[in-house]
Amino acid sequence: MKNLINFLTLLACIFLTMSPTTTGCTITPKYTIHVVNKLPSPQLNLHCASIDNDLGYRTTSENYDFTWKFCESFWSNTLFFCSLAWKNNHVSFDVFKSKKSDECFDGTCYYEIWEDDIYFAGGNAPRILQKKYDWQQ
């Protein structure tokens, strides 16, 4: 009976970590993603998702910080991506990939969207932004 309880507890823990958007991570690391609009008008259109979780389409104004948290999958295969559109520019890119999770120091991936390009900094403040992606026209 004790072995059965231990086994069921283990299964419950694994099941809880399978959902990438959850508030409590028991076995796998927790990550926070920030996508911050630093563009002037008109507004930035963005859509972020993973295979399992569509975070929706958003129209954001200047300095809007679109933030979400999730637990990395038990199998370390989590992938979140975003597609952005502003004026005649567009770009799609991976905001989190388990295989590159070391880029997100302290569990934080931080992106700023500017007129010239998209910038990235891993970790909490102070942030040193580096150009990561180019706009496409």
PyMOL CGO cylinders between C-alpha atoms (Angstrom):
from pymol import cmd
from pymol.cgo import CYLINDER

trace = [
    CYLINDER, 0.00, 0.00, 0.00, 2.84, 2.41, 0.85, 0.3, 1, 1, 1, 1, 1, 1,
    CYLINDER, 2.84, 2.41, 0.85, 4.47, 1.75, -2.55, 0.3, 1, 1, 1, 1, 1, 1,
    CYLINDER, 4.47, 1.75, -2.55, 1.19, 2.50, -4.30, 0.3, 1, 1, 1, 1, 1, 1,
    CYLINDER, 1.19, 2.50, -4.30, 0.86, 5.83, -2.48, 0.3, 1, 1, 1, 1, 1, 1,
    CYLINDER, 0.86, 5.83, -2.48, 4.45, 6.76, -3.36, 0.3, 1, 1, 1, 1, 1, 1,
    CYLINDER, 4.45, 6.76, -3.36, 3.85, 5.82, -6.99, 0.3, 1, 1, 1, 1, 1, 1,
    CYLINDER, 3.85, 5.82, -6.99, 0.64, 7.86, -7.19, 0.3, 1, 1, 1, 1, 1, 1,
    CYLINDER, 0.64, 7.86, -7.19, 2.37, 10.84, -5.59, 0.3, 1, 1, 1, 1, 1, 1,
    CYLINDER, 2.37, 10.84, -5.59, 5.14, 10.64, -8.17, 0.3, 1, 1, 1, 1, 1, 1,
    CYLINDER, 5.14, 10.64, -8.17, 2.61, 10.44, -11.00, 0.3, 1, 1, 1, 1, 1, 1,
    CYLINDER, 2.61, 10.44, -11.00, 0.77, 13.48, -9.63, 0.3, 1, 1, 1, 1, 1, 1,
    CYLINDER, 0.77, 13.48, -9.63, 4.02, 15.48, -9.51, 0.3, 1, 1, 1, 1, 1, 1,
    CYLINDER, 4.02, 15.48, -9.51, 4.87, 14.54, -13.09, 0.3, 1, 1, 1, 1, 1, 1,
    CYLINDER, 4.87, 14.54, -13.09, 1.36, 15.43, -14.25, 0.3, 1, 1, 1, 1, 1, 1,
    CYLINDER, 1.36, 15.43, -14.25, 1.57, 18.85, -12.58, 0.3, 1, 1, 1, 1, 1, 1,
    CYLINDER, 1.57, 18.85, -12.58, 4.80, 19.66, -14.41, 0.3, 1, 1, 1, 1, 1, 1,
    CYLINDER, 4.80, 19.66, -14.41, 3.41, 18.65, -17.80, 0.3, 1, 1, 1, 1, 1, 1,
    CYLINDER, 3.41, 18.65, -17.80, 1.30, 21.81, -18.04, 0.3, 1, 1, 1, 1, 1, 1,
    CYLINDER, 1.30, 21.81, -18.04, 3.63, 24.60, -19.19, 0.3, 1, 1, 1, 1, 1, 1,
    CYLINDER, 3.63, 24.60, -19.19, 1.56, 27.48, -17.78, 0.3, 1, 1, 1, 1, 1, 1,
    CYLINDER, 1.56, 27.48, -17.78, 1.12, 26.96, -14.07, 0.3, 1, 1, 1, 1, 1, 1,
    CYLINDER, 1.12, 26.96, -14.07, 1.76, 28.95, -10.93, 0.3, 1, 1, 1, 1, 1, 1,
    CYLINDER, 1.76, 28.95, -10.93, 3.75, 26.37, -8.99, 0.3, 1, 1, 1, 1, 1, 1,
    CYLINDER, 3.75, 26.37, -8.99, 6.65, 24.39, -10.39, 0.3, 1, 1, 1, 1, 1, 1,
    CYLINDER, 6.65, 24.39, -10.39, 7.55, 21.42, -8.23, 0.3, 1, 1, 1, 1, 1, 1,
    CYLINDER, 7.55, 21.42, -8.23, 10.08, 19.48, -10.31, 0.3, 1, 1, 1, 1, 1, 1,
    CYLINDER, 10.08, 19.48, -10.31, 11.01, 21.68, -13.26, 0.3, 1, 1, 1, 1, 1, 1,
    CYLINDER, 11.01, 21.68, -13.26, 12.25, 25.29, -13.39, 0.3, 1, 1, 1, 1, 1, 1,
    CYLINDER, 12.25, 25.29, -13.39, 9.86, 28.23, -13.57, 0.3, 1, 1, 1, 1, 1, 1,
    CYLINDER, 9.86, 28.23, -13.57, 10.40, 30.92, -16.22, 0.3, 1, 1, 1, 1, 1, 1,
    CYLINDER, 10.40, 30.92, -16.22, 9.02, 34.41, -16.76, 0.3, 1, 1, 1, 1, 1, 1,
    CYLINDER, 9.02, 34.41, -16.76, 8.86, 35.98, -20.23, 0.3, 1, 1, 1, 1, 1, 1,
    CYLINDER, 8.86, 35.98, -20.23, 8.55, 39.74, -20.82, 0.3, 1, 1, 1, 1, 1, 1,
    CYLINDER, 8.55, 39.74, -20.82, 7.80, 41.21, -24.25, 0.3, 1, 1, 1, 1, 1, 1,
    CYLINDER, 7.80, 41.21, -24.25, 7.86, 44.99, -23.83, 0.3, 1, 1, 1, 1, 1, 1,
    CYLINDER, 7.86, 44.99, -23.83, 6.58, 47.36, -26.51, 0.3, 1, 1, 1, 1, 1, 1,
    CYLINDER, 6.58, 47.36, -26.51, 8.90, 50.38, -26.84, 0.3, 1, 1, 1, 1, 1, 1,
    CYLINDER, 8.90, 50.38, -26.84, 7.35, 51.51, -30.12, 0.3, 1, 1, 1, 1, 1, 1,
    CYLINDER, 7.35, 51.51, -30.12, 5.52, 54.79, -30.70, 0.3, 1, 1, 1, 1, 1, 1,
    CYLINDER, 5.52, 54.79, -30.70, 2.11, 54.79, -32.39, 0.3, 1, 1, 1, 1, 1, 1,
    CYLINDER, 2.11, 54.79, -32.39, 0.63, 52.93, -34.14, 0.3, 1, 1, 1, 1, 1, 1,
    CYLINDER, 0.63, 52.93, -34.14, 0.18, 50.08, -31.71, 0.3, 1, 1, 1, 1, 1, 1,
    CYLINDER, 0.18, 50.08, -31.71, 2.13, 46.82, -31.86, 0.3, 1, 1, 1, 1, 1, 1,
    CYLINDER, 2.13, 46.82, -31.86, 0.19, 43.67, -32.75, 0.3, 1, 1, 1, 1, 1, 1,
    CYLINDER, 0.19, 43.67, -32.75, 1.53, 40.51, -31.17, 0.3, 1, 1, 1, 1, 1, 1,
    CYLINDER, 1.53, 40.51, -31.17, 0.62, 36.88, -30.84, 0.3, 1, 1, 1, 1, 1, 1,
    CYLINDER, 0.62, 36.88, -30.84, 2.49, 34.47, -28.56, 0.3, 1, 1, 1, 1, 1, 1,
    CYLINDER, 2.49, 34.47, -28.56, 1.94, 30.75, -28.13, 0.3, 1, 1, 1, 1, 1, 1,
    CYLINDER, 1.94, 30.75, -28.13, 3.39, 27.32, -27.55, 0.3, 1, 1, 1, 1, 1, 1,
    CYLINDER, 3.39, 27.32, -27.55, 2.18, 24.06, -29.03, 0.3, 1, 1, 1, 1, 1, 1,
    CYLINDER, 2.18, 24.06, -29.03, -0.09, 23.60, -26.00, 0.3, 1, 1, 1, 1, 1, 1,
    CYLINDER, -0.09, 23.60, -26.00, -0.96, 27.18, -25.00, 0.3, 1, 1, 1, 1, 1, 1,
    CYLINDER, -0.96, 27.18, -25.00, -2.16, 29.99, -27.21, 0.3, 1, 1, 1, 1, 1, 1,
    CYLINDER, -2.16, 29.99, -27.21, -1.68, 33.21, -25.24, 0.3, 1, 1, 1, 1, 1, 1,
    CYLINDER, -1.68, 33.21, -25.24, -3.86, 35.15, -27.65, 0.3, 1, 1, 1, 1, 1, 1,
    CYLINDER, -3.86, 35.15, -27.65, -3.60, 38.11, -29.99, 0.3, 1, 1, 1, 1, 1, 1,
    CYLINDER, -3.60, 38.11, -29.99, -2.89, 41.49, -28.43, 0.3, 1, 1, 1, 1, 1, 1,
    CYLINDER, -2.89, 41.49, -28.43, -2.74, 45.06, -29.60, 0.3, 1, 1, 1, 1, 1, 1,
    CYLINDER, -2.74, 45.06, -29.60, -0.39, 46.91, -27.28, 0.3, 1, 1, 1, 1, 1, 1,
    CYLINDER, -0.39, 46.91, -27.28, 0.47, 50.52, -26.66, 0.3, 1, 1, 1, 1, 1, 1,
    CYLINDER, 0.47, 50.52, -26.66, 3.88, 51.97, -25.85, 0.3, 1, 1, 1, 1, 1, 1,
    CYLINDER, 3.88, 51.97, -25.85, 5.59, 50.52, -22.72, 0.3, 1, 1, 1, 1, 1, 1,
    CYLINDER, 5.59, 50.52, -22.72, 3.08, 47.67, -22.42, 0.3, 1, 1, 1, 1, 1, 1,
    CYLINDER, 3.08, 47.67, -22.42, 4.78, 44.66, -20.82, 0.3, 1, 1, 1, 1, 1, 1,
    CYLINDER, 4.78, 44.66, -20.82, 3.20, 41.40, -21.95, 0.3, 1, 1, 1, 1, 1, 1,
    CYLINDER, 3.20, 41.40, -21.95, 4.32, 38.92, -19.29, 0.3, 1, 1, 1, 1, 1, 1,
    CYLINDER, 4.32, 38.92, -19.29, 3.64, 35.26, -18.62, 0.3, 1, 1, 1, 1, 1, 1,
    CYLINDER, 3.64, 35.26, -18.62, 5.07, 32.52, -16.43, 0.3, 1, 1, 1, 1, 1, 1,
    CYLINDER, 5.07, 32.52, -16.43, 5.33, 28.80, -17.01, 0.3, 1, 1, 1, 1, 1, 1,
    CYLINDER, 5.33, 28.80, -17.01, 7.05, 25.65, -15.85, 0.3, 1, 1, 1, 1, 1, 1,
    CYLINDER, 7.05, 25.65, -15.85, 9.45, 24.00, -18.23, 0.3, 1, 1, 1, 1, 1, 1,
    CYLINDER, 9.45, 24.00, -18.23, 8.16, 20.62, -19.36, 0.3, 1, 1, 1, 1, 1, 1,
    CYLINDER, 8.16, 20.62, -19.36, 9.40, 17.51, -17.64, 0.3, 1, 1, 1, 1, 1, 1,
    CYLINDER, 9.40, 17.51, -17.64, 11.01, 16.43, -20.94, 0.3, 1, 1, 1, 1, 1, 1,
    CYLINDER, 11.01, 16.43, -20.94, 12.79, 19.79, -21.47, 0.3, 1, 1, 1, 1, 1, 1,
    CYLINDER, 12.79, 19.79, -21.47, 11.10, 20.41, -24.81, 0.3, 1, 1, 1, 1, 1, 1,
    CYLINDER, 11.10, 20.41, -24.81, 9.20, 23.64, -24.06, 0.3, 1, 1, 1, 1, 1, 1,
    CYLINDER, 9.20, 23.64, -24.06, 8.97, 26.16, -26.90, 0.3, 1, 1, 1, 1, 1, 1,
    CYLINDER, 8.97, 26.16, -26.90, 7.19, 29.53, -26.89, 0.3, 1, 1, 1, 1, 1, 1,
    CYLINDER, 7.19, 29.53, -26.89, 7.21, 31.83, -29.91, 0.3, 1, 1, 1, 1, 1, 1,
    CYLINDER, 7.21, 31.83, -29.91, 5.84, 35.27, -30.77, 0.3, 1, 1, 1, 1, 1, 1,
    CYLINDER, 5.84, 35.27, -30.77, 4.81, 36.94, -34.01, 0.3, 1, 1, 1, 1, 1, 1,
    CYLINDER, 4.81, 36.94, -34.01, 4.90, 40.74, -34.10, 0.3, 1, 1, 1, 1, 1, 1,
    CYLINDER, 4.90, 40.74, -34.10, 3.56, 43.26, -36.60, 0.3, 1, 1, 1, 1, 1, 1,
    CYLINDER, 3.56, 43.26, -36.60, 4.04, 47.04, -36.61, 0.3, 1, 1, 1, 1, 1, 1,
    CYLINDER, 4.04, 47.04, -36.61, 3.49, 49.35, -39.57, 0.3, 1, 1, 1, 1, 1, 1,
    CYLINDER, 3.49, 49.35, -39.57, 4.96, 47.44, -42.56, 0.3, 1, 1, 1, 1, 1, 1,
    CYLINDER, 4.96, 47.44, -42.56, 7.29, 45.37, -40.36, 0.3, 1, 1, 1, 1, 1, 1,
    CYLINDER, 7.29, 45.37, -40.36, 6.82, 41.85, -39.07, 0.3, 1, 1, 1, 1, 1, 1,
    CYLINDER, 6.82, 41.85, -39.07, 8.90, 39.20, -37.33, 0.3, 1, 1, 1, 1, 1, 1,
    CYLINDER, 8.90, 39.20, -37.33, 8.38, 35.78, -35.73, 0.3, 1, 1, 1, 1, 1, 1,
    CYLINDER, 8.38, 35.78, -35.73, 10.84, 34.28, -33.29, 0.3, 1, 1, 1, 1, 1, 1,
    CYLINDER, 10.84, 34.28, -33.29, 11.26, 31.85, -30.43, 0.3, 1, 1, 1, 1, 1, 1,
    CYLINDER, 11.26, 31.85, -30.43, 11.06, 33.64, -27.08, 0.3, 1, 1, 1, 1, 1, 1,
    CYLINDER, 11.06, 33.64, -27.08, 11.90, 30.48, -25.13, 0.3, 1, 1, 1, 1, 1, 1,
    CYLINDER, 11.90, 30.48, -25.13, 13.44, 27.15, -26.10, 0.3, 1, 1, 1, 1, 1, 1,
    CYLINDER, 13.44, 27.15, -26.10, 14.36, 24.57, -23.48, 0.3, 1, 1, 1, 1, 1, 1,
    CYLINDER, 14.36, 24.57, -23.48, 17.64, 23.86, -25.26, 0.3, 1, 1, 1, 1, 1, 1,
    CYLINDER, 17.64, 23.86, -25.26, 18.61, 27.53, -24.87, 0.3, 1, 1, 1, 1, 1, 1,
    CYLINDER, 18.61, 27.53, -24.87, 17.11, 28.10, -21.43, 0.3, 1, 1, 1, 1, 1, 1,
    CYLINDER, 17.11, 28.10, -21.43, 20.52, 29.07, -20.03, 0.3, 1, 1, 1, 1, 1, 1,
    CYLINDER, 20.52, 29.07, -20.03, 20.10, 32.40, -21.87, 0.3, 1, 1, 1, 1, 1, 1,
    CYLINDER, 20.10, 32.40, -21.87, 17.35, 33.29, -19.38, 0.3, 1, 1, 1, 1, 1, 1,
    CYLINDER, 17.35, 33.29, -19.38, 19.40, 33.96, -16.25, 0.3, 1, 1, 1, 1, 1, 1,
    CYLINDER, 19.40, 33.96, -16.25, 17.43, 33.67, -13.02, 0.3, 1, 1, 1, 1, 1, 1,
    CYLINDER, 17.43, 33.67, -13.02, 14.50, 32.25, -15.01, 0.3, 1, 1, 1, 1, 1, 1,
    CYLINDER, 14.50, 32.25, -15.01, 13.74, 35.51, -16.84, 0.3, 1, 1, 1, 1, 1, 1,
    CYLINDER, 13.74, 35.51, -16.84, 13.70, 36.19, -20.59, 0.3, 1, 1, 1, 1, 1, 1,
    CYLINDER, 13.70, 36.19, -20.59, 13.27, 39.88, -21.36, 0.3, 1, 1, 1, 1, 1, 1,
    CYLINDER, 13.27, 39.88, -21.36, 12.59, 41.33, -24.83, 0.3, 1, 1, 1, 1, 1, 1,
    CYLINDER, 12.59, 41.33, -24.83, 12.16, 44.96, -25.85, 0.3, 1, 1, 1, 1, 1, 1,
    CYLINDER, 12.16, 44.96, -25.85, 10.59, 45.82, -29.18, 0.3, 1, 1, 1, 1, 1, 1,
    CYLINDER, 10.59, 45.82, -29.18, 12.07, 48.97, -30.77, 0.3, 1, 1, 1, 1, 1, 1,
    CYLINDER, 12.07, 48.97, -30.77, 11.73, 50.67, -34.15, 0.3, 1, 1, 1, 1, 1, 1,
    CYLINDER, 11.73, 50.67, -34.15, 15.15, 49.50, -35.32, 0.3, 1, 1, 1, 1, 1, 1,
    CYLINDER, 15.15, 49.50, -35.32, 15.03, 45.87, -34.03, 0.3, 1, 1, 1, 1, 1, 1,
    CYLINDER, 15.03, 45.87, -34.03, 14.15, 43.42, -31.26, 0.3, 1, 1, 1, 1, 1, 1,
    CYLINDER, 14.15, 43.42, -31.26, 16.47, 43.30, -28.23, 0.3, 1, 1, 1, 1, 1, 1,
    CYLINDER, 16.47, 43.30, -28.23, 16.99, 40.64, -25.57, 0.3, 1, 1, 1, 1, 1, 1,
    CYLINDER, 16.99, 40.64, -25.57, 18.39, 40.42, -22.06, 0.3, 1, 1, 1, 1, 1, 1,
    CYLINDER, 18.39, 40.42, -22.06, 18.40, 37.38, -19.82, 0.3, 1, 1, 1, 1, 1, 1,
    CYLINDER, 18.40, 37.38, -19.82, 17.88, 37.82, -16.11, 0.3, 1, 1, 1, 1, 1, 1,
    CYLINDER, 17.88, 37.82, -16.11, 16.56, 40.50, -13.84, 0.3, 1, 1, 1, 1, 1, 1,
    CYLINDER, 16.56, 40.50, -13.84, 17.69, 44.15, -13.63, 0.3, 1, 1, 1, 1, 1, 1,
    CYLINDER, 17.69, 44.15, -13.63, 20.09, 45.63, -14.41, 0.3, 1, 1, 1, 1, 1, 1,
    CYLINDER, 20.09, 45.63, -14.41, 19.54, 44.43, -17.95, 0.3, 1, 1, 1, 1, 1, 1,
    CYLINDER, 19.54, 44.43, -17.95, 22.08, 44.71, -20.74, 0.3, 1, 1, 1, 1, 1, 1,
    CYLINDER, 22.08, 44.71, -20.74, 20.07, 44.56, -23.94, 0.3, 1, 1, 1, 1, 1, 1,
    CYLINDER, 20.07, 44.56, -23.94, 21.56, 43.02, -27.05, 0.3, 1, 1, 1, 1, 1, 1,
    CYLINDER, 21.56, 43.02, -27.05, 20.13, 43.05, -30.54, 0.3, 1, 1, 1, 1, 1, 1,
    CYLINDER, 20.13, 43.05, -30.54, 18.54, 39.64, -31.15, 0.3, 1, 1, 1, 1, 1, 1,
    CYLINDER, 18.54, 39.64, -31.15, 16.22, 39.85, -34.18, 0.3, 1, 1, 1, 1, 1, 1,
    CYLINDER, 16.22, 39.85, -34.18, 15.69, 42.08, -37.22, 0.3, 1, 1, 1, 1, 1, 1,
    CYLINDER, 15.69, 42.08, -37.22, 12.36, 43.34, -38.46, 0.3, 1, 1, 1, 1, 1, 1,
    CYLINDER, 12.36, 43.34, -38.46, 11.30, 41.91, -41.83, 0.3, 1, 1, 1, 1, 1, 1,
    CYLINDER, 11.30, 41.91, -41.83, 9.51, 44.07, -44.40, 0.3, 1, 1, 1, 1, 1, 1,
]
cmd.load_cgo(trace, "trace")
